[in-house]
Amino acid sequence: MYFSKKKKSNILFYADSRGENLPKKDYYKHYGDKLSRKHNVTSIVTPHKWTTTMDFLYTYDKELKGKAYDYIILHTGIVDYSPRQQKILVDTIYPSKKKAFEHIFPRKEILKHIHKQMGTRYENDHTSNMYSKEMATHYLIPKLSKIKNLIWISSNRIHPYWRGNYWKDRPSNMYITEEYSTIFISQLRNTINLLKWHEEQVKKYTYDNIHPNMRGSNYIYNEIQKILNDTTK
C-alpha cells in the first residue's frame, strides 16, 4: 500500500525578538525553528534594532508580495505600541525608520502622535509610542487584513508587579499594549490570542512579560499547528 507524503507548506515567518531564543537561552528549539522542521520556512527575525509591523509591511510590499507563501506568520506589534522615552522615539527611532513609518501613515499624523505625551514619565522623560489606536485601525490593520494567508500572534498581558529576568522596571503604562492587542485580535482573521494568559501564566510562559520562554514557545507552536491543520483539511 502506498501512502503519499503530506506536502510541506511554504511559510514566511517574520518576527521581532520574541521569535527567537534570548541570548544564552538556546538550550531548546524556539517555535520558529520547530516550524522549520515540518515546513519550508523563510525566516526574517529581528532584521532591525526596532522591528515593527511597519517594517514588515514595507518589506512585504517592496520585496515579498506575490511570492508563493501558503502562510505568513507575523509576530510583531509590541515594539510599535510599547510606551518608551519620547526623546528616543522622536530623535532616533522615527528618523531611522521614516520610510517604513510613512509607507503606512501620513507624515503629519505620525509627527502629531509621537510628539503627544502619554501622561506617564519614564526614566526622566515623557512617554510616547509609535502610533495611536485610531491610526492602527484606520491605516495599518486594513493593510494586514488584505493579506489573506496571514497568521498574527498577539502580545500577552503585562503582569504589573513582576519583571522576570528583565534588568529594570518597564514603564508603568505598559498595560496599554493590551488595548492595542485587543483591537488587532478583533479585526484580523487568523490570530493567536496570548491575552488569554492570566498573570500567573504570563510568569509561567515568559521570561520577562514580553519574550516567550520554552513553555510559551511550545504553546505558540501548538497554536500555530492548530491553525495550519484546520486550514489544510
N, C-alpha and C positions, 0 to 999 in steps of 0.2 A: 504494500500500500504506500502511495506517495503523498507526503504532506508538504505543501509549499510553504516556504518561509514567509512570515509576515513582512511586508515591505517596511523599511525604516522610514520614518518621517524626516523631512528636511526642515530643520528648526533654526531660526535666528534667535539667539539669546543675547539680550542687551541689558546690562545692569550696572548699577553703581557698586560701591564697595560691599554691599550686602550680598552680592552674587559670587563672592569668592571667600576663601578662608582668610581670617585675620592673620597677621604675622605671628609665627610660632604656634599656630593652631592647625597645622596641616597634617595632623595625625588621622584624619578621616577625609573621605571624598565629599566635598560640598555638592549641593544639589545640581549645579550646572555640570560638574564633572560626571555625576551619576547619570544624568541625561545623555551625555556623550557616549556612554556605554551601550545604550539602546537605540540611539537615533543619530542621524547625521547632523551635528550641531555646529553652527558657525557662532563662535562666542566673541562678543565685544563687551568686555568687562572693565570698568573704570578707565575708559580711554582719556579722561580729563581729570584734573585735580578736583574740580567740582562737576560731577557727571549728573546732568539734569535730563528731564523729559524733553526740553527744547533741543538739547544736543542730539538725542535720539531722532527726533522728527527732522532736524536739519540733515543729519546723515542719511536717514531713510529717504527723504525726498530727493537729495542730491546724488546718492550713490546706490541705494538698495532697492528702491521701488521698482517693481517689475521682475525682480528675481524670484525664482520658483521656490518660495518657502511655504511649507504646509502650515506652519505655525510661527508666530513671532511672540516670544516670551519677553515681557518687559518688566523689569524691577527697578523703577526709578520713582522719584517724587519726593522722598524725604529730604533731599538736598534742596529741592525747589522751595518747599514751604516751611522748612525749619526756621525759626527766628534766629537771627545772627546779628553781630555788631554791624550797625548801619554804615559806618565808615568803610569797613572792609567790602561790604556789598556795593556801595556807591563808587568807591575809588579803585577797587581791584577786580572784583568778580564781574560786574557788568561791563567795564571796558574790555576785559579779556574775552568776553563771550557775546559781544554785541551782535554778531551775525546770527548766532543761534537764537538769542532773545528776539531780535527784530524779524526773524523768519516767522515768528508766531504772533507777536504782539506789536501794536503800533508804538513807535518810539515815545510818543508823547505820554501814552498811558504807562509805559514802563517807568519813565522818569518820575512821573507823578507818584507812582506807587512806592518806588524804592526810597523816595525822599520823605515818605509818610512815616511817622513814628507810631509804633505799636502800643505804646503806653507802658512798656516794661523795659528796664535797663539791664544790661548785661556787660560785665567787665568794663565799667566806666563809660558805657556808650548806650545810646538808644538802640532798640532792636527793630529790624525790618526783615521782610522776606522777599522772594523774587517776583511774586505776582499775587494778586488778590483772588479770592474765591470767585468773584464775578468775572475776572479775566480768564480764569481756568474754564468756567462754564461757557463763556462766550467765544473764546478763541481756541483754547488748547484741547479740551475734551472732544469737540466736534472733529478735529483733525485725527485724533486717536480713534474715534468711532468709525471713521471711513476705512480703517484697516480691519477687514472682516475676520482675519485669522489671528487677531491679537488676543493674547492672554496676559492680563495685567495683574501683578502681585502688589497688594496694598502694603502700607505701613501697619505696624501694630500699635496698640495702646501704649501710652507712656506711663510708667509707674512713677508717681510723684515723689516717692521717698526712697528711691533705690537708683544707684548708678552703675552697679555691677563692677566690671573691671575698667570702666572709663575713669580717667585720672582726675577729672574735675566735675563740678556740678554743671548741668546744662541750664539754659535759660528757663526761668520759672514759667514762661508761657509756652513751653513745648507742647502742651496739650492741644494747641491749635492744629497740629499736624493731624490729629484725629478728625477734626472737622473737614479738612481737605480730603482725607481718605474716604470719608463717608460720601462726599459728593461724587468722587470718581467711581466708587463702587456702585452707586445708584444709577450712573449714567453709561457705564461701559458694559459691554455684552458678557464677556467671559473674564471674571475676576477671581482671584484667590483672596478671600477676606480674612486678613490677620487681625482685624479688630475684634474678632471672635475671642481672641485670647484675653482672659481676665488677668488681673495684676499678678497673681501667683504664677500663671502660665507664662507671662512675659519674663519673669525671673527664671522660669524653667527652660524657655525656648530661646532666650537671647543672652548675649554676653553683657549687654550694656544698655538695654532699652531699644536698641537700634539693630544691631547685627545678629542674625541668627547663629546660634551655636549648632552643635551636631544634631541635637534633638529638633531644634527649629528647622534646620536644613532638611532633615528627613521628613518632617511634617510638610514642608513646602513641596518637596519632591513627590510625595504621595498625592498631594492635592493636584499637582500638575498631571500626574499619571491618570488620575480620575477623569480629568477633562479630556486628555488625549484618548483614553479608552472610550469615553462617551461619544466623542465626535467621529470616531472611526468605525462605529458599529454599523 
